[in-house]
């Protein structure tokens, strides 16, 4: 609950920051924050519920960045695709995004459950120190590593604020170019 509540509450912050420094730069900071927060979770242990609560707050804050920027950046990609192809394909883009999102969630659950089996987790019993360390690895280290990998891949994302402004300008020029002949024909009648 804390994680999701903080994520939702942080959306205005991330939105304002993206207006100031750009979406790509903002999401990069969100991914880096998430990676650091999850990595630091390795130092939290049983009985430190306030530390776990703080981790949920900071991880949720970082996730709010994704909630705020992913749909907006998808719109930028759709604009780029329209410039390249001449067609608007929002449905296809959001369908692919949804498929990837659900596939990633399914893969995360699969990895988590397989990981628990591999480390020897047994439900409803006191876990060994090895199992507890394995659970921290699954819950803290893996997400930190995957967020860092996402950050590295994301650095190649070509649509910066400036690039998107140019895309929008070119789309506007294309629209004007398409409408002018129609207006001239209608004016002559």
Secondary structure, DSSP 8 states (H G I E B T S, - for coil): -HHHHHHHHHHHHHHHHHHHH-HHHHHHHHHHHHHHHHHHGGG--TT-HHHHHHHHHHHHHHHHHHHHHHHHHHHHHHHHHHHHHS---HHHHHHHHHHHHHHHHHHHHHHHHHHHHHHT--TTS---HHHHHHHHIIIIIHHHHHHHHHHHHHTT----HHHHHHHHHHHHHHHHHHHHHHHHHHHH-
